[in-house]
């Protein structure tokens, strides 16, 4: 998400960003058919976003449905960087390790992060932790109608790791994947590999058959330009209520014409006039 502007009034410091239609959790709970329809497009956009962050020196570390927002054009926006690893502003090497901090939401944490819960700073990790979390979101997105999370916490993740070790070298499919389409199940097997060095990254994701369209093109082909060309759907925006009274719609400040700034009591803003 872009920060369009920030300003200060006598009482508040405000950050101006686009109003989002909602997050993936909302659509999973109330618009399951919409999730199924847009699963491939949204997951491709999410993968592009995660890769862009890695190229900027950022490991998000908290990719989950609640942090995947949908904008007025029904495109994906990644939010909430409060737990992110932010290194130098240059591409991260997918084979390097950068942190050992236990950060994230437990049901989407990669095994290498979870192991540091019991033995702090015992294992360093890198960008593959975001691709594990991406796999967790993808599973939830493509599993209608309940869109149940694959894991409910550390114990279930470690049980999955144990199952994987017991069935290593076989063609057995993890039981939860049996109900999925074979292509998305194959993609999830690669994304949710317990060993980070064997886990799918951006290159394997973009070339996977799950993202292949009927006309032979990839869902990633021209994804950014197609996202910008989508029409805005203002009716998708949420109806805001005042948190104090719960009776009146909240004030919505719309964009002002260039050169105009009519908000009261503003004594500082960036960018300036």
C-alpha positions as CSV (number, residue, x, y, z in Angstrom):
1,X,0.0,0.0,0.0
2,X,1.3,3.5,-0.9
3,X,1.4,6.4,1.5
4,X,-0.2,9.2,-0.5
5,X,0.3,11.9,2.1
6,X,0.8,12.5,5.9
7,X,-0.3,15.6,7.9
8,X,-0.7,16.8,11.4
9,X,-3.6,18.6,13.0
10,X,-3.8,20.1,16.5
11,X,-4.9,16.7,17.8
12,X,-3.8,14.0,15.4
13,X,-1.0,12.8,13.1
14,X,-2.8,11.3,10.0
15,X,-1.6,9.0,7.2
16,X,-3.5,9.2,3.9
17,X,-3.9,5.9,2.0
18,X,-6.5,4.4,-0.3
19,X,-9.6,3.0,1.3
20,X,-9.6,-0.7,0.7
21,X,-12.7,-2.7,-0.3
22,X,-11.9,-5.3,2.4
23,X,-9.4,-8.1,3.2
24,X,-9.3,-11.7,2.2
25,X,-10.8,-12.9,5.5
26,X,-13.9,-10.9,4.7
27,X,-14.3,-12.5,1.2
28,X,-13.6,-16.0,2.6
29,X,-16.3,-15.5,5.2
30,X,-19.0,-13.8,3.1
31,X,-18.0,-14.0,-0.6
32,X,-16.7,-17.6,-1.1
33,X,-17.7,-17.7,-4.7
34,X,-15.8,-14.5,-5.3
35,X,-12.7,-16.1,-3.8
36,X,-12.9,-19.1,-6.1
37,X,-13.4,-16.9,-9.1
38,X,-10.4,-14.7,-8.4
39,X,-8.1,-17.2,-6.6
40,X,-5.5,-17.5,-9.4
41,X,-5.4,-13.8,-10.1
42,X,-5.2,-12.8,-6.5
43,X,-2.5,-15.4,-5.6
44,X,-0.4,-14.3,-8.6
45,X,-0.7,-10.7,-7.5
46,X,0.3,-11.7,-4.0
47,X,3.3,-13.6,-5.2
48,X,4.4,-10.5,-7.3
49,X,4.0,-8.3,-4.2
50,X,6.0,-10.6,-2.0
51,X,8.8,-10.8,-4.6
52,X,8.8,-7.0,-5.0
53,X,9.3,-6.7,-1.2
54,X,12.2,-9.1,-1.3
55,X,13.7,-7.0,-4.1
56,X,13.4,-4.0,-1.8
57,X,15.2,-5.7,1.1
58,X,12.1,-6.6,3.0
59,X,10.9,-9.9,4.5
60,X,7.3,-9.4,5.5
61,X,7.1,-12.2,8.1
62,X,3.3,-11.8,8.6
63,X,1.7,-12.8,5.3
64,X,-1.8,-14.0,6.2
65,X,-5.3,-13.5,4.9
66,X,-6.0,-10.5,7.2
67,X,-3.0,-8.7,5.8
68,X,-4.0,-9.2,2.2
69,X,-6.2,-6.3,1.3
70,X,-8.4,-5.9,-1.8
71,X,-8.6,-2.5,-3.4
72,X,-11.3,-0.7,-5.3
73,X,-10.2,-2.4,-8.6
74,X,-10.3,-5.8,-6.9
75,X,-6.5,-6.1,-6.9
76,X,-4.3,-7.3,-4.0
77,X,-2.5,-4.9,-1.6
78,X,-0.2,-6.2,1.1
79,X,-0.5,-4.4,4.4
80,X,0.9,-4.4,8.0
81,X,4.7,-4.2,8.0
82,X,5.0,-4.0,11.8
83,X,6.8,-7.3,12.1
84,X,8.9,-7.1,8.9
85,X,12.6,-7.6,8.6
86,X,13.9,-4.5,6.8
87,X,17.4,-4.7,5.5
88,X,19.4,-2.6,3.1
89,X,17.4,-1.3,0.1
90,X,18.6,-3.9,-2.3
91,X,17.4,-7.4,-3.4
92,X,17.7,-10.1,-0.8
93,X,19.5,-13.3,-1.8
94,X,17.0,-16.2,-1.6
95,X,19.7,-18.5,-0.4
96,X,20.9,-16.3,2.4
97,X,19.7,-16.1,6.0
98,X,18.9,-12.7,7.6
99,X,17.2,-13.1,10.9
100,X,16.4,-15.5,13.8
101,X,13.7,-13.4,15.5
102,X,10.4,-15.1,16.2
103,X,8.0,-12.8,14.3
104,X,4.7,-13.5,12.6
105,X,1.3,-15.1,13.2
106,X,1.8,-18.7,14.5
107,X,-0.5,-20.6,12.1
108,X,1.4,-19.1,9.1
109,X,4.9,-19.4,10.6
110,X,7.5,-21.5,8.7
111,X,9.1,-24.3,10.7
112,X,12.4,-22.5,10.8
113,X,10.8,-19.6,12.7
114,X,8.9,-21.9,15.1
115,X,12.1,-23.7,16.1
116,X,13.4,-20.5,17.5
117,X,10.6,-20.4,20.0
118,X,12.1,-23.3,22.0
119,X,15.7,-22.5,21.2
120,X,16.0,-18.7,20.7
121,X,18.3,-17.6,17.9
122,X,19.2,-21.2,17.1
123,X,18.2,-21.0,13.4
124,X,18.6,-18.1,11.0
125,X,16.1,-17.8,8.1
126,X,15.5,-15.7,5.0
127,X,12.9,-15.0,2.3
128,X,11.5,-18.6,2.1
129,X,9.5,-17.9,5.3
130,X,7.3,-15.6,3.2
131,X,6.7,-18.3,0.6
132,X,5.6,-20.8,3.3
133,X,3.1,-18.2,4.5
134,X,2.0,-17.6,0.9
135,X,1.3,-21.4,0.7
136,X,-0.8,-21.2,3.9
137,X,-2.9,-18.3,2.4
138,X,-3.3,-20.1,-1.0
139,X,-4.6,-23.2,0.7
140,X,-7.2,-21.2,2.6
141,X,-8.2,-19.3,-0.5
142,X,-8.8,-22.3,-2.7
143,X,-10.7,-24.3,-0.1
144,X,-14.4,-23.4,-0.3
145,X,-16.9,-23.0,1.3
146,X,-15.4,-22.7,4.8
147,X,-11.8,-21.6,3.7
148,X,-10.4,-23.3,6.8
149,X,-6.8,-22.6,7.7
150,X,-4.4,-25.4,7.0
151,X,-2.8,-25.2,10.4
152,X,-4.1,-23.9,13.7
153,X,-0.8,-23.3,15.4
154,X,2.7,-24.6,16.2
155,X,1.7,-28.1,17.2
156,X,-0.2,-28.8,13.9
157,X,2.7,-27.4,11.9
158,X,5.2,-29.6,13.6
159,X,2.9,-32.6,13.1
160,X,2.9,-31.8,9.4
161,X,6.7,-31.7,9.5
162,X,6.8,-35.0,11.2
163,X,4.4,-36.5,8.6
164,X,6.6,-35.2,5.8
165,X,9.7,-36.8,7.3
166,X,7.9,-40.2,7.7
167,X,6.7,-40.1,4.1
168,X,9.8,-38.7,2.6
169,X,10.7,-40.4,-0.7
170,X,7.1,-41.6,-1.3
171,X,4.4,-40.2,-3.5
172,X,1.9,-39.9,-0.6
173,X,-0.1,-36.7,-0.5
174,X,-0.7,-35.0,2.8
175,X,-4.4,-35.8,3.7
176,X,-5.6,-32.2,3.7
177,X,-4.5,-31.8,0.1
178,X,-6.6,-34.7,-1.2
179,X,-9.7,-32.5,-1.5
180,X,-7.9,-30.0,-3.8
181,X,-7.3,-29.8,-7.5
182,X,-4.2,-31.7,-8.4
183,X,-2.4,-28.7,-9.8
184,X,-2.9,-26.5,-6.7
185,X,-2.0,-29.5,-4.5
186,X,1.2,-29.9,-6.4
187,X,2.0,-26.2,-5.9
188,X,1.3,-26.4,-2.2
189,X,3.6,-29.4,-1.8
190,X,6.4,-27.3,-3.1
191,X,5.5,-24.2,-1.1
192,X,5.1,-26.0,2.2
193,X,8.3,-28.0,2.1
194,X,9.7,-28.1,5.7
195,X,13.2,-27.6,4.4
196,X,13.6,-24.0,3.3
197,X,16.3,-24.8,0.8
198,X,13.9,-27.2,-1.0
199,X,10.9,-24.8,-0.8
200,X,9.4,-23.2,-3.9
201,X,10.4,-19.6,-4.5
202,X,9.2,-16.9,-6.9
203,X,10.8,-18.6,-10.0
204,X,9.1,-21.9,-9.4
205,X,5.8,-20.3,-8.6
206,X,5.7,-18.2,-11.8
207,X,6.5,-21.3,-14.0
208,X,4.0,-23.6,-12.3
209,X,1.1,-25.1,-14.3
210,X,-1.5,-23.9,-11.8
211,X,-1.1,-20.4,-13.2
212,X,-1.4,-21.5,-16.9
213,X,-4.4,-20.1,-18.7
214,X,-6.5,-21.9,-21.3
215,X,-4.9,-19.8,-24.1
216,X,-1.4,-20.9,-23.1
217,X,-0.5,-17.7,-21.3
218,X,0.5,-17.4,-17.7
219,X,-1.5,-15.5,-15.1
220,X,1.7,-13.6,-14.4
221,X,2.0,-12.4,-18.0
222,X,1.1,-8.7,-18.1
223,X,-0.4,-9.0,-14.6
224,X,0.6,-5.5,-13.5
225,X,-0.7,-3.7,-16.6
226,X,-4.0,-5.7,-16.5
227,X,-4.4,-4.8,-12.8
228,X,-4.1,-1.1,-13.6
229,X,-6.6,-1.4,-16.4
230,X,-9.3,-2.9,-14.3
231,X,-12.3,-0.7,-13.7
232,X,-12.9,0.8,-10.3
233,X,-15.9,-0.7,-8.3
234,X,-16.9,2.0,-5.7
235,X,-19.8,-0.1,-4.6
236,X,-17.3,-2.6,-3.1
237,X,-16.1,-0.1,-0.6
238,X,-17.2,-0.6,3.0
239,X,-19.8,1.6,4.7
240,X,-18.0,3.3,7.5
241,X,-19.6,4.0,10.9
242,X,-18.4,6.3,13.6
243,X,-16.8,4.1,16.3
244,X,-18.1,6.2,19.2
245,X,-21.8,6.5,18.3
246,X,-22.2,3.5,16.0
247,X,-25.1,5.5,14.5
248,X,-23.7,8.0,12.0
249,X,-21.5,7.3,9.1
250,X,-17.9,8.4,9.7
251,X,-16.6,11.4,7.9
252,X,-14.9,10.5,4.7
253,X,-12.3,12.9,3.4
254,X,-12.0,12.7,-0.4
255,X,-9.1,13.8,-2.5
256,X,-8.9,17.5,-3.1
257,X,-8.2,19.1,-6.5
258,X,-4.5,20.0,-7.1
259,X,-3.5,23.0,-5.1
260,X,-6.4,22.8,-2.6
261,X,-6.3,21.5,0.9
262,X,-9.4,22.3,3.0
263,X,-9.0,20.2,6.1
264,X,-9.3,22.2,9.3
265,X,-6.6,22.9,11.8
266,X,-3.8,21.5,9.7
267,X,-0.4,22.9,10.7
268,X,2.0,20.5,8.8
269,X,1.7,18.1,5.9
270,X,4.0,16.2,3.6
271,X,4.4,16.5,0.7
272,X,4.0,20.3,1.1
273,X,2.0,22.6,-1.2
